[in-house]
Amino acid sequence: MIRQKIKILMIAMLVLPIFALSSVPAIAAFNPLDEACKTEEAARSPACQQAKAQGTTNPVAGPNGVINKAANIVASIAVIGAVIMILIGGLSYITSAGNSESAKKAKAEIVAALIGIVVVALAWAIVRLITDRVLG
């Protein structure tokens, strides 16, 4: 029963990011400013000029802005912590010496750390998508 749940969890951890990130090209391809600023007169408007320059000049939400740098740092720290938790859980599992309660607790730690890595990866991807495509 536990093996089946672990298999389902592993498959979900592999499939969910694929489905979540498969919509990124469709979202990135749609830019309402392209339609609004198509005509020559509209392209010269201050709103279109400012919107087109925002991604390159915005130090907070641009592609190399503070938000993305902070997201990179937080994601790196979280993944390092999760890897350490996986190592600790693996060591606990190895040293459980047949104690089913200790083995169960160690497996739960490993699964929780793996779920944490997936959540951090998805959160990082969402932050990058928003700052690069929506704000940038």
Secondary structure as UniProt FT lines:
FT   HELIX           2..22
FT   HELIX           24..29
FT   HELIX           32..36
FT   HELIX           40..43
FT   HELIX           46..57
FT   TURN            59..61
FT   TURN            63..64
FT   HELIX           66..94
FT   TURN            95..98
FT   HELIX           100..129
FT   HELIX           130..135
//
